[in-house]
């Protein structure tokens, strides 16, 4: 079961505010660079634009994650779960969860897409996967593949499962932690077609974290989910 996390309210508040500040900084910087027409930042799929867009959110999270753990006297390897005594068992359970949740999530995604098309809405791919499959150059595709499979899963699992879920749960709101954080996870991916699948995925990842008390378990599933998504969309779309 999930152990009690020693997250201080001031540290969580600092993390959230800093995360928002980095995102706004990235958006403002991109706006200025695109307005002056600087090479590499003119279009949404230019490498410079992609770098600032990803680094101002998920990239910044890696920095904030190290600071957050340090504020609590926890080493990064320990916080992520590398030193967990049940590491192999946790990863094995994670793989089972991945095998179960993959067809469920993609089945729900197909149903959502069909319903949206019937209502004459244009479905949008899940953001991290879409960035890779729509990349305009090989360099961009390689970087975004690394982003989708490594940077994004670690950053997002740290935010939603590692910090927000246990913090809200320990405040005495377990149901809000489960449902609210899962809804937020689905919302930030900005894809109506995959909102329900991502919500279901988030619930599964939360259950896995609760069961294993190891953040590497949901990170592993999240990374595999994105990797398979890239392959499926790239080869079958």
ROKOL-680684 format. One record per atom (N, C-alpha, C): residue in one letter; atom name; x, y, z. Coordinates in nm, 3 decimals. Layout:
! ROKOL-680684
  r   a       px       py       pz
  A  CA        X        Y        Z
...
END
This chain:
! ROKOL-680684
  r   a       px       py       pz
  X   N    0.084   -0.120    0.000
  X  CA    0.000    0.000    0.000
  X   C    0.087    0.126    0.000
  X   N    0.027    0.236   -0.040
  X  CA    0.102    0.361   -0.048
  X   C    0.140    0.411    0.090
  X   N    0.268    0.438    0.110
  X  CA    0.315    0.489    0.238
  X   C    0.281    0.638    0.251
  X   N    0.285    0.688    0.372
  X  CA    0.260    0.830    0.397
  X   C    0.379    0.909    0.344
  X   N    0.351    1.011    0.263
  X  CA    0.457    1.093    0.207
  X   C    0.477    1.218    0.292
  X   N    0.602    1.257    0.314
  X  CA    0.630    1.370    0.403
  X   C    0.623    1.506    0.332
  X   N    0.534    1.518    0.233
  X  CA    0.530    1.642    0.155
  X   C    0.477    1.758    0.238
  X   N    0.558    1.862    0.248
  X  CA    0.518    1.981    0.321
  X   C    0.430    2.069    0.232
  X   N    0.333    2.134    0.292
  X  CA    0.240    2.218    0.216
  X   C    0.313    2.331    0.145
  X   N    0.413    2.391    0.211
  X  CA    0.484    2.501    0.149
  X   C    0.565    2.454    0.028
  X   N    0.621    2.333    0.036
  X  CA    0.698    2.278   -0.075
  X   C    0.607    2.247   -0.193
  X   N    0.489    2.192   -0.165
  X  CA    0.392    2.162   -0.272
  X   C    0.345    2.292   -0.337
  X   N    0.318    2.393   -0.254
  X  CA    0.275    2.523   -0.307
  X   C    0.384    2.583   -0.396
  X   N    0.508    2.579   -0.349
  X  CA    0.621    2.629   -0.427
  X   C    0.630    2.555   -0.560
  X   N    0.616    2.423   -0.556
  X  CA    0.626    2.342   -0.677
  X   C    0.520    2.382   -0.778
  X   N    0.395    2.393   -0.734
  X  CA    0.284    2.426   -0.825
  X   C    0.303    2.564   -0.886
  X   N    0.337    2.663   -0.803
  X  CA    0.357    2.799   -0.852
  X   C    0.474    2.805   -0.950
  X   N    0.584    2.738   -0.917
  X  CA    0.700    2.737   -1.005
  X   C    0.668    2.669   -1.137
  X   N    0.590    2.561   -1.130
  X  CA    0.552    2.489   -1.252
  X   C    0.470    2.580   -1.344
  X   N    0.373    2.650   -1.287
  X  CA    0.290    2.743   -1.364
  X   C    0.376    2.855   -1.422
  X   N    0.469    2.907   -1.343
  X  CA    0.556    3.016   -1.388
  X   C    0.641    2.973   -1.508
  X   N    0.694    2.852   -1.504
  X  CA    0.774    2.802   -1.615
  X   C    0.690    2.790   -1.743
  X   N    0.567    2.742   -1.728
  X  CA    0.480    2.728   -1.845
  X   C    0.449    2.864   -1.906
  X   N    0.418    2.963   -1.821
  X  CA    0.391    3.097   -1.871
  X   C    0.515    3.159   -1.935
  X   N    0.631    3.136   -1.874
  X  CA    0.756    3.185   -1.931
  X   C    0.777    3.127   -2.070
  X   N    0.753    2.998   -2.084
  X  CA    0.769    2.933   -2.214
  X   C    0.675    2.991   -2.318
  X   N    0.549    3.011   -2.279
  X  CA    0.450    3.064   -2.373
  X   C    0.486    3.207   -2.414
  X   N    0.529    3.288   -2.319
  X  CA    0.565    3.427   -2.350
  X   C    0.690    3.433   -2.438
  X   N    0.788    3.350   -2.407
  X  CA    0.911    3.348   -2.487
  X   C    0.883    3.306   -2.629
  X   N    0.802    3.202   -2.645
  X  CA    0.767    3.156   -2.780
  X   C    0.692    3.265   -2.856
  X   N    0.602    3.333   -2.786
  X  CA    0.526    3.439   -2.852
  X   C    0.617    3.548   -2.907
  X   N    0.716    3.587   -2.827
  X  CA    0.810    3.691   -2.870
  X   C    0.895    3.644   -2.987
  X   N    0.951    3.523   -2.976
  X  CA    1.039    3.470   -3.080
  X   C    0.965    3.449   -3.211
  X   N    0.841    3.403   -3.203
  X  CA    0.762    3.384   -3.325
  X   C    0.723    3.518   -3.386
  X   N    0.699    3.617   -3.303
  X  CA    0.660    3.748   -3.353
  X   C    0.773    3.815   -3.429
  X   N    0.898    3.796   -3.383
  X  CA    1.011    3.858   -3.453
  X   C    1.060    3.771   -3.569
  X   N    1.001    3.653   -3.583
  X  CA    1.033    3.567   -3.696
  X   C    1.168    3.502   -3.691
  X   N    1.218    3.470   -3.572
  X  CA    1.350    3.407   -3.557
  X   C    1.348    3.266   -3.615
  X   N    1.450    3.233   -3.693
  X  CA    1.460    3.101   -3.754
  X   C    1.460    2.992   -3.647
  X   N    1.380    2.890   -3.671
  X  CA    1.368    2.781   -3.574
  X   C    1.253    2.798   -3.480
  X   N    1.187    2.914   -3.487
  X  CA    1.075    2.942   -3.397
  X   C    0.954    2.998   -3.471
  X   N    0.956    2.990   -3.604
  X  CA    0.849    3.051   -3.682
  X   C    0.720    2.970   -3.679
  X   N    0.733    2.837   -3.672
  X  CA    0.615    2.751   -3.679
  X   C    0.608    2.660   -3.556
  X   N    0.490    2.606   -3.532
  X  CA    0.470    2.523   -3.414
  X   C    0.553    2.395   -3.417
  X   N    0.588    2.346   -3.538
  X  CA    0.665    2.221   -3.546
  X   C    0.814    2.245   -3.568
  X   N    0.861    2.370   -3.560
  X  CA    1.004    2.398   -3.567
  X   C    1.072    2.346   -3.441
  X   N    1.199    2.302   -3.455
  X  CA    1.269    2.241   -3.343
  X   C    1.281    2.335   -3.224
  X   N    1.312    2.462   -3.249
  X  CA    1.325    2.558   -3.139
  X   C    1.194    2.573   -3.063
  X   N    1.084    2.580   -3.135
  X  CA    0.953    2.591   -3.073
  X   C    0.923    2.468   -2.988
  X   N    0.955    2.351   -3.042
  X  CA    0.931    2.226   -2.969
  X   C    1.015    2.219   -2.842
  X   N    1.141    2.263   -2.852
  X  CA    1.229    2.258   -2.736
  X   C    1.177    2.345   -2.622
  X   N    1.140    2.468   -2.655
  X  CA    1.089    2.558   -2.549
  X   C    0.956    2.507   -2.496
  X   N    0.870    2.460   -2.586
  X  CA    0.739    2.410   -2.543
  X   C    0.749    2.292   -2.448
  X   N    0.837    2.199   -2.476
  X  CA    0.850    2.080   -2.391
  X   C    0.933    2.108   -2.266
  X   N    1.038    2.186   -2.282
  X  CA    1.126    2.212   -2.169
  X   C    1.064    2.306   -2.065
  X   N    0.972    2.392   -2.108
  X  CA    0.909    2.483   -2.012
  X   C    0.804    2.413   -1.926
  X   N    0.767    2.291   -1.962
  X  CA    0.674    2.214   -1.880
  X   C    0.743    2.088   -1.827
  X   N    0.753    1.985   -1.911
  X  CA    0.810    1.859   -1.863
  X   C    0.958    1.871   -1.827
  X   N    1.033    1.948   -1.908
  X  CA    1.174    1.965   -1.878
  X   C    1.196    2.037   -1.746
  X   N    1.118    2.143   -1.724
  X  CA    1.128    2.217   -1.598
  X   C    1.091    2.129   -1.480
  X   N    1.000    2.035   -1.502
  X  CA    0.957    1.947   -1.393
  X   C    1.074    1.864   -1.341
  X   N    1.165    1.825   -1.430
  X  CA    1.281    1.746   -1.385
  X   C    1.365    1.827   -1.287
  X   N    1.381    1.956   -1.314
  X  CA    1.457    2.043   -1.223
  X   C    1.382    2.060   -1.091
  X   N    1.253    2.089   -1.102
  X  CA    1.172    2.109   -0.983
  X   C    1.160    1.981   -0.900
  X   N    1.159    1.867   -0.969
  X  CA    1.151    1.738   -0.900
  X   C    1.274    1.717   -0.811
  X   N    1.392    1.746   -0.865
  X  CA    1.514    1.732   -0.787
  X   C    1.512    1.825   -0.666
  X   N    1.465    1.948   -0.686
  X  CA    1.457    2.045   -0.575
  X   C    1.355    1.998   -0.471
  X   N    1.241    1.949   -0.519
  X  CA    1.134    1.903   -0.429
  X   C    1.183    1.791   -0.338
  X   N    1.248    1.692   -0.397
  X  CA    1.299    1.581   -0.317
  X   C    1.406    1.629   -0.219
  X   N    1.491    1.719   -0.265
  X  CA    1.598    1.772   -0.179
  X   C    1.540    1.845   -0.059
  X   N    1.432    1.920   -0.080
  X  CA    1.367    1.991    0.030
  X   C    1.316    1.896    0.138
  X   N    1.290    1.772    0.098
  X  CA    1.240    1.673    0.192
  X   C    1.348    1.573    0.235
  X   N    1.473    1.602    0.198
  X  CA    1.582    1.515    0.238
  X   C    1.578    1.378    0.173
  X   N    1.527    1.372    0.050
  X  CA    1.515    1.245   -0.022
  X   C    1.600    1.250   -0.149
  X   N    1.678    1.146   -0.171
  X  CA    1.757    1.139   -0.293
  X   C    1.666    1.112   -0.413
  X   N    1.707    1.161   -0.530
  X  CA    1.625    1.145   -0.650
  X   C    1.598    0.999   -0.680
  X   N    1.701    0.915   -0.669
  X  CA    1.685    0.772   -0.697
  X   C    1.586    0.707   -0.601
  X   N    1.587    0.753   -0.477
  X  CA    1.495    0.700   -0.377
  X   C    1.353    0.748   -0.405
  X   N    1.339    0.875   -0.437
  X  CA    1.207    0.931   -0.463
  X   C    1.138    0.868   -0.582
  X   N    1.217    0.837   -0.684
  X  CA    1.160    0.776   -0.805
  X   C    1.131    0.628   -0.786
  X   N    1.195    0.565   -0.690
  X  CA    1.166    0.424   -0.662
  X   C    1.274    0.326   -0.697
  X   N    1.392    0.374   -0.738
  X  CA    1.499    0.282   -0.775
  X   C    1.549    0.200   -0.656
  X   N    1.534    0.253   -0.535
  X  CA    1.584    0.184   -0.417
  X   C    1.475    0.104   -0.345
  X   N    1.360    0.094   -0.406
  X  CA    1.250    0.018   -0.347
  X   C    1.286   -0.130   -0.343
  X   N    1.266   -0.195   -0.229
  X  CA    1.305   -0.335   -0.214
  X   C    1.222   -0.428   -0.301
  X   N    1.103   -0.384   -0.341
  X  CA    1.016   -0.466   -0.426
  X   C    1.015   -0.415   -0.570
  X   N    1.128   -0.361   -0.615
  X  CA    1.135   -0.299   -0.747
  X   C    1.095   -0.395   -0.859
  X   N    1.152   -0.513   -0.862
  X  CA    1.123   -0.608   -0.970
  X   C    0.977   -0.653   -0.967
  X   N    0.925   -0.677   -0.848
  X  CA    0.785   -0.716   -0.835
  X   C    0.693   -0.603   -0.882
  X   N    0.730   -0.480   -0.850
  X  CA    0.650   -0.363   -0.890
  X   C    0.648   -0.349   -1.041
  X   N    0.763   -0.367   -1.105
  X  CA    0.770   -0.355   -1.251
  X   C    0.696   -0.469   -1.319
  X   N    0.698   -0.587   -1.258
  X  CA    0.624   -0.700   -1.314
  X   C    0.474   -0.673   -1.310
  X   N    0.426   -0.620   -1.197
  X  CA    0.284   -0.584   -1.187
  X   C    0.251   -0.472   -1.285
  X   N    0.344   -0.378   -1.301
  X  CA    0.324   -0.269   -1.396
  X   C    0.304   -0.323   -1.537
  X   N    0.382   -0.423   -1.574
  X  CA    0.369   -0.480   -1.708
  X   C    0.233   -0.547   -1.726
  X   N    0.186   -0.614   -1.622
  X  CA    0.053   -0.677   -1.628
  X   C   -0.054   -0.570   -1.645
  X   N   -0.043   -0.461   -1.570
  X  CA   -0.139   -0.350   -1.581
  X   C   -0.135   -0.293   -1.723
  X   N   -0.017   -0.279   -1.778
  X  CA   -0.003   -0.228   -1.915
  X   C   -0.075   -0.318   -2.015
  X   N   -0.056   -0.447   -2.003
  X  CA   -0.120   -0.543   -2.094
  X   C   -0.272   -0.534   -2.086
  X   N   -0.323   -0.511   -1.965
  X  CA   -0.468   -0.502   -1.945
  X   C   -0.523   -0.369   -1.992
  X   N   -0.456   -0.260   -1.956
  X  CA   -0.511   -0.127   -1.982
  X   C   -0.496   -0.084   -2.127
  X   N   -0.395   -0.135   -2.198
  X  CA   -0.372   -0.091   -2.336
  X   C   -0.493   -0.112   -2.426
  X   N   -0.546   -0.236   -2.438
  X  CA   -0.663   -0.254   -2.526
  X   C   -0.787   -0.179   -2.477
  X   N   -0.800   -0.165   -2.345
  X  CA   -0.915   -0.093   -2.290
  X   C   -0.908    0.054   -2.331
  X   N   -0.791    0.115   -2.310
  X  CA   -0.775    0.258   -2.341
  X   C   -0.791    0.285   -2.490
  X   N   -0.728    0.204   -2.571
  X  CA   -0.736    0.228   -2.716
  X   C   -0.874    0.193   -2.771
  X   N   -0.941    0.098   -2.709
  X  CA   -1.078    0.069   -2.749
  X   C   -1.169    0.187   -2.718
  X   N   -1.153    0.244   -2.599
  X  CA   -1.231    0.363   -2.562
  X   C   -1.196    0.481   -2.653
  X   N   -1.068    0.489   -2.692
  X  CA   -1.026    0.596   -2.783
  X   C   -1.093    0.584   -2.918
  X   N   -1.104    0.462   -2.969
  X  CA   -1.170    0.441   -3.098
  X   C   -1.319    0.476   -3.091
  X   N   -1.383    0.437   -2.981
  X  CA   -1.524    0.470   -2.963
  X   C   -1.543    0.621   -2.956
  X   N   -1.456    0.690   -2.880
  X  CA   -1.464    0.836   -2.868
  X   C   -1.443    0.903   -3.003
  X   N   -1.347    0.852   -3.081
  X  CA   -1.319    0.909   -3.213
  X   C   -1.438    0.895   -3.306
  X   N   -1.499    0.777   -3.305
  X  CA   -1.616    0.752   -3.391
  X   C   -1.731    0.845   -3.353
  X   N   -1.755    0.859   -3.223
  X  CA   -1.864    0.946   -3.176
  X   C   -1.838    1.092   -3.215
  X   N   -1.711    1.136   -3.203
  X  CA   -1.677    1.273   -3.240
  X   C   -1.697    1.296   -3.389
  X   N   -1.657    1.199   -3.469
  X  CA   -1.673    1.211   -3.614
  X   C   -1.820    1.217   -3.653
  X   N   -1.904    1.142   -3.582
  X  CA   -2.048    1.146   -3.609
  X   C   -2.108    1.282   -3.574
  X   N   -2.045    1.350   -3.478
  X  CA   -2.091    1.483   -3.440
  X   C   -2.017    1.592   -3.517
  X   N   -1.939    1.548   -3.618
  X  CA   -1.865    1.639   -3.706
  X   C   -1.757    1.719   -3.632
  X   N   -1.699    1.657   -3.530
  X  CA   -1.583    1.714   -3.462
  X   C   -1.458    1.645   -3.514
  X   N   -1.352    1.721   -3.529
  X  CA   -1.226    1.664   -3.575
  X   C   -1.145    1.614   -3.455
  X   N   -1.126    1.482   -3.444
  X  CA   -1.051    1.428   -3.329
  X   C   -0.906    1.474   -3.332
  X   N   -0.851    1.499   -3.214
  X  CA   -0.711    1.540   -3.201
  X   C   -0.633    1.431   -3.131
  X   N   -0.514    1.400   -3.184
  X  CA   -0.431    1.297   -3.124
  X   C   -0.386    1.339   -2.984
  X   N   -0.350    1.238   -2.903
  X  CA   -0.291    1.266   -2.772
  X   C   -0.162    1.343   -2.794
  X   N   -0.141    1.450   -2.716
  X  CA   -0.039    1.550   -2.746
  X   C    0.102    1.494   -2.760
  X   N    0.150    1.417   -2.662
  X  CA    0.288    1.369   -2.666
  X   C    0.312    1.280   -2.786
  X   N    0.213    1.197   -2.820
  X  CA    0.225    1.107   -2.934
  X   C    0.215    1.185   -3.065
  X   N    0.122    1.280   -3.071
  X  CA    0.104    1.360   -3.193
  X   C    0.229    1.438   -3.228
  X   N    0.300    1.489   -3.128
  X  CA    0.422    1.565   -3.154
  X   C    0.523    1.482   -3.231
  X   N    0.535    1.354   -3.196
  X  CA    0.633    1.267   -3.261
  X   C    0.589    1.232   -3.402
  X   N    0.465    1.188   -3.416
  X  CA    0.418    1.142   -3.547
  X   C    0.404    1.255   -3.647
  X   N    0.389    1.379   -3.600
  X  CA    0.374    1.493   -3.690
  X   C    0.503    1.575   -3.705
  X   N    0.613    1.523   -3.652
  X  CA    0.741    1.596   -3.656
  X   C    0.782    1.625   -3.800
  X   N    0.837    1.746   -3.823
  X  CA    0.871    1.790   -3.958
  X   C    1.010    1.748   -4.002
  X   N    1.093    1.696   -3.910
  X  CA    1.228    1.654   -3.946
  X   C    1.269    1.534   -3.863
  X   N    1.373    1.463   -3.908
  X  CA    1.421    1.346   -3.835
  X   C    1.474    1.384   -3.697
  X   N    1.546    1.497   -3.690
  X  CA    1.599    1.542   -3.562
  X   C    1.485    1.570   -3.463
  X   N    1.382    1.636   -3.512
  X  CA    1.267    1.665   -3.426
  X   C    1.199    1.537   -3.380
  X   N    1.187    1.441   -3.472
  X  CA    1.122    1.314   -3.440
  X   C    1.200    1.237   -3.333
  X   N    1.334    1.236   -3.346
  X  CA    1.417    1.166   -3.248
  X   C    1.406    1.232   -3.111
  X   N    1.416    1.364   -3.109
  X  CA    1.404    1.434   -2.981
  X   C    1.266    1.411   -2.918
  X   N    1.162    1.421   -3.000
  X  CA    1.027    1.408   -2.947
  X   C    0.995    1.265   -2.906
  X   N    1.060    1.168   -2.972
  X  CA    1.046    1.029   -2.928
  X   C    1.102    1.012   -2.788
  X   N    1.219    1.073   -2.764
  X  CA    1.280    1.071   -2.631
  X   C    1.191    1.145   -2.531
  X   N    1.134    1.255   -2.574
  X  CA    1.043    1.331   -2.489
  X   C    0.922    1.249   -2.449
  X   N    0.858    1.184   -2.547
  X  CA    0.735    1.111   -2.521
  X   C    0.756    0.986   -2.437
  X   N    0.872    0.922   -2.452
  X  CA    0.895    0.794   -2.384
  X   C    0.972    0.810   -2.254
  X   N    1.050    0.917   -2.239
  X  CA    1.130    0.935   -2.118
  X   C    1.091    1.061   -2.039
  X   N    1.108    1.177   -2.101
  X  CA    1.087    1.303   -2.029
  X   C    0.944    1.318   -1.978
  X   N    0.847    1.300   -2.066
  X  CA    0.707    1.324   -2.029
  X   C    0.656    1.226   -1.924
  X   N    0.677    1.093   -1.939
  X  CA    0.626    1.000   -1.837
  X   C    0.681    1.027   -1.697
  X   N    0.812    1.052   -1.687
  X  CA    0.872    1.078   -1.556
  X   C    0.814    1.206   -1.496
  X   N    0.810    1.313   -1.576
  X  CA    0.762    1.442   -1.527
  X   C    0.615    1.435   -1.487
  X   N    0.533    1.378   -1.573
  X  CA    0.389    1.377   -1.546
  X   C    0.352    1.284   -1.431
  X   N    0.419    1.171   -1.421
  X  CA    0.391    1.082   -1.309
  X   C    0.436    1.144   -1.177
  X   N    0.547    1.216   -1.179
  X  CA    0.591    1.284   -1.058
  X   C    0.487    1.388   -1.015
  X   N    0.436    1.465   -1.111
  X  CA    0.338    1.569   -1.078
  X   C    0.209    1.508   -1.023
  X   N    0.149    1.419   -1.102
  X  CA    0.013    1.373   -1.070
  X   C    0.009    1.261   -0.967
  X   N    0.093    1.157   -0.985
  X  CA    0.093    1.048   -0.890
  X   C    0.189    1.075   -0.773
  X   N    0.305    1.132   -0.802
  X  CA    0.406    1.147   -0.699
  X   C    0.379    1.256   -0.598
  X   N    0.325    1.370   -0.643
  X  CA    0.305    1.485   -0.554
  X   C    0.157    1.509   -0.522
  X   N    0.079    1.540   -0.624
  X  CA   -0.059    1.585   -0.601
  X   C   -0.148    1.478   -0.540
  X   N   -0.141    1.355   -0.591
  X  CA   -0.228    1.250   -0.540
  X   C   -0.207    1.223   -0.391
  X   N   -0.084    1.191   -0.347
  X  CA   -0.069    1.164   -0.203
  X   C   -0.092    1.287   -0.115
  X   N   -0.058    1.405   -0.166
  X  CA   -0.076    1.526   -0.085
  X   C   -0.224    1.549   -0.057
  X   N   -0.307    1.543   -0.161
  X  CA   -0.451    1.566   -0.142
  X   C   -0.514    1.453   -0.062
  X   N   -0.471    1.332   -0.088
  X  CA   -0.524    1.217   -0.014
  X   C   -0.496    1.230    0.135
  X   N   -0.373    1.270    0.168
  X  CA   -0.333    1.282    0.308
  X   C   -0.396    1.401    0.379
  X   N   -0.452    1.495    0.301
  X  CA   -0.527    1.605    0.360
  X   C   -0.664    1.559    0.408
  X   N   -0.700    1.435    0.370
  X  CA   -0.829    1.380    0.411
  X   C   -0.932    1.375    0.299
  X   N   -0.884    1.383    0.174
  X  CA   -0.976    1.381    0.060
  X   C   -0.935    1.272   -0.040
  X   N   -0.945    1.146   -0.002
  X  CA   -0.902    1.037   -0.090
  X   C   -0.981    1.030   -0.221
  X   N   -1.112    1.052   -0.214
  X  CA   -1.192    1.045   -0.336
  X   C   -1.156    1.157   -0.433
  X   N   -1.136    1.277   -0.379
  X  CA   -1.093    1.390   -0.463
  X   C   -0.957    1.362   -0.524
  X   N   -0.870    1.300   -0.447
  X  CA   -0.737    1.267   -0.498
  X   C   -0.746    1.170   -0.614
  X   N   -0.826    1.067   -0.599
  X  CA   -0.841    0.967   -0.705
  X   C   -0.906    1.026   -0.829
  X   N   -1.025    1.082   -0.813
  X  CA   -1.103    1.130   -0.928
  X   C   -1.051    1.263   -0.981
  X   N   -1.028    1.357   -0.891
  X  CA   -0.987    1.492   -0.932
  X   C   -0.854    1.494   -1.004
  X   N   -0.754    1.426   -0.951
  X  CA   -0.622    1.426   -1.014
  X   C   -0.624    1.349   -1.145
  X   N   -0.704    1.244   -1.152
  X  CA   -0.717    1.169   -1.278
  X   C   -0.784    1.254   -1.385
  X   N   -0.884    1.331   -1.347
  X  CA   -0.950    1.422   -1.441
  X   C   -0.852    1.529   -1.488
  X   N   -0.774    1.583   -1.395
  X  CA   -0.676    1.686   -1.430
  X   C   -0.571    1.630   -1.526
  X   N   -0.527    1.509   -1.502
  X  CA   -0.431    1.442   -1.589
  X   C   -0.486    1.432   -1.731
  X   N   -0.612    1.392   -1.743
  X  CA   -0.673    1.379   -1.875
  X   C   -0.691    1.515   -1.942
  X   N   -0.727    1.616   -1.864
  X  CA   -0.752    1.750   -1.919
  X   C   -0.625    1.815   -1.976
  X   N   -0.512    1.800   -1.908
  X  CA   -0.391    1.871   -1.951
  X   C   -0.336    1.816   -2.082
  X   N   -0.385    1.700   -2.128
  X  CA   -0.337    1.646   -2.255
  X   C   -0.412    1.704   -2.375
  X   N   -0.514    1.786   -2.348
  X  CA   -0.580    1.865   -2.452
  X   C   -0.627    1.782   -2.572
  X   N   -0.691    1.670   -2.544
  X  CA   -0.742    1.585   -2.652
  X   C   -0.879    1.533   -2.612
  X   N   -0.983    1.586   -2.675
  X  CA   -1.120    1.543   -2.643
  X   C   -1.142    1.396   -2.675
  X   N   -1.083    1.350   -2.785
  X  CA   -1.102    1.211   -2.828
  X   C   -1.041    1.114   -2.728
  X   N   -0.933    1.155   -2.662
  X  CA   -0.865    1.066   -2.569
  X   C   -0.887    1.104   -2.423
  X   N   -0.983    1.191   -2.398
  X  CA   -1.009    1.232   -2.260
  X   C   -1.050    1.111   -2.174
  X   N   -1.148    1.036   -2.218
  X  CA   -1.195    0.921   -2.140
  X   C   -1.086    0.813   -2.128
  X   N   -1.019    0.775   -2.239
  X  CA   -0.910    0.677   -2.225
  X   C   -0.801    0.722   -2.129
  X   N   -0.765    0.851   -2.135
  X  CA   -0.660    0.901   -2.047
  X   C   -0.707    0.906   -1.901
  X   N   -0.834    0.933   -1.880
  X  CA   -0.890    0.930   -1.745
  X   C   -0.884    0.788   -1.688
  X   N   -0.922    0.691   -1.770
  X  CA   -0.916    0.551   -1.728
  X   C   -0.772    0.509   -1.704
  X   N   -0.682    0.551   -1.793
  X  CA   -0.539    0.522   -1.774
  X   C   -0.490    0.581   -1.642
  X   N   -0.528    0.705   -1.613
  X  CA   -0.485    0.771   -1.490
  X   C   -0.534    0.695   -1.367
  X   N   -0.657    0.646   -1.370
  X  CA   -0.708    0.567   -1.258
  X   C   -0.626    0.440   -1.239
  X   N   -0.591    0.376   -1.352
  X  CA   -0.510    0.254   -1.345
  X   C   -0.370    0.284   -1.291
  X   N   -0.312    0.395   -1.333
  X  CA   -0.179    0.432   -1.285
  X   C   -0.181    0.466   -1.136
  X   N   -0.290    0.530   -1.093
  X  CA   -0.305    0.563   -0.951
  X   C   -0.318    0.436   -0.868
  X   N   -0.399    0.341   -0.916
  X  CA   -0.413    0.212   -0.846
  X   C   -0.278    0.143   -0.836
  X   N   -0.202    0.146   -0.946
  X  CA   -0.071    0.081   -0.949
  X   C    0.023    0.145   -0.848
  X   N    0.021    0.277   -0.840
  X  CA    0.107    0.347   -0.744
  X   C    0.066    0.314   -0.601
  X   N   -0.065    0.310   -0.577
  X  CA   -0.116    0.272   -0.445
  X   C   -0.070    0.131   -0.408
  X   N   -0.075    0.042   -0.504
  X  CA   -0.045   -0.099   -0.480
  X   C    0.104   -0.123   -0.457
  X   N    0.189   -0.054   -0.533
  X  CA    0.333   -0.082   -0.529
  X   C    0.411    0.014   -0.442
  X   N    0.358    0.134   -0.419
  X  CA    0.430    0.239   -0.346
  X   C    0.564    0.269   -0.413
  X   N    0.564    0.259   -0.545
  X  CA    0.687    0.282   -0.623
  X   C    0.651    0.362   -0.747
  X   N    0.703    0.484   -0.758
  X  CA    0.668    0.572   -0.869
  X   C    0.717    0.518   -1.003
  X   N    0.819    0.434   -1.001
  X  CA    0.868    0.376   -1.127
  X   C    0.763    0.289   -1.195
  X   N    0.673    0.232   -1.118
  X  CA    0.571    0.144   -1.177
  X   C    0.479    0.221   -1.272
  X   N    0.413    0.330   -1.230
  X  CA    0.331    0.406   -1.325
  X   C    0.414    0.474   -1.433
  X   N    0.539    0.513   -1.402
  X  CA    0.626    0.571   -1.505
  X   C    0.649    0.469   -1.616
  X   N    0.675    0.346   -1.578
  X  CA    0.701    0.237   -1.674
  X   C    0.580    0.216   -1.765
  X   N    0.461    0.210   -1.706
  X  CA    0.339    0.190   -1.785
  X   C    0.315    0.309   -1.877
  X   N    0.332    0.428   -1.825
  X  CA    0.312    0.551   -1.903
  X   C    0.406    0.555   -2.023
  X   N    0.532    0.519   -2.001
  X  CA    0.631    0.518   -2.110
  X   C    0.595    0.415   -2.216
  X   N    0.556    0.295   -2.174
  X  CA    0.516    0.192   -2.269
  X   C    0.392    0.233   -2.346
  X   N    0.299    0.297   -2.277
  X  CA    0.175    0.342   -2.340
  X   C    0.205    0.442   -2.451
  X   N    0.292    0.538   -2.424
  X  CA    0.330    0.637   -2.525
  X   C    0.407    0.573   -2.640
  X   N    0.496    0.479   -2.608
  X  CA    0.575    0.413   -2.712
  X   C    0.486    0.335   -2.808
  X   N    0.392    0.261   -2.752
  X  CA    0.299    0.185   -2.837
  X   C    0.209    0.280   -2.916
  X   N    0.170    0.390   -2.853
  X  CA    0.087    0.489   -2.923
  X   C    0.158    0.545   -3.045
  X   N    0.287    0.571   -3.032
  X  CA    0.365    0.623   -3.145
  X   C    0.366    0.522   -3.259
  X   N    0.391    0.396   -3.224
  X  CA    0.397    0.290   -3.325
  X   C    0.262    0.271   -3.394
  X   N    0.157    0.264   -3.315
  X  CA    0.023    0.241   -3.372
  X   C   -0.020    0.354   -3.464
  X   N   -0.002    0.477   -3.419
  X  CA   -0.044    0.592   -3.500
  X   C    0.044    0.608   -3.623
  X   N    0.175    0.584   -3.606
  X  CA    0.269    0.603   -3.717
  X   C    0.248    0.501   -3.827
  X   N    0.217    0.380   -3.791
  X  CA    0.208    0.274   -3.890
  X   C    0.065    0.241   -3.935
  X   N   -0.034    0.281   -3.857
  X  CA   -0.170    0.241   -3.891
  X   C   -0.264    0.360   -3.913
  X   N   -0.209    0.483   -3.916
  X  CA   -0.296    0.599   -3.940
  X   C   -0.282    0.644   -4.085
END
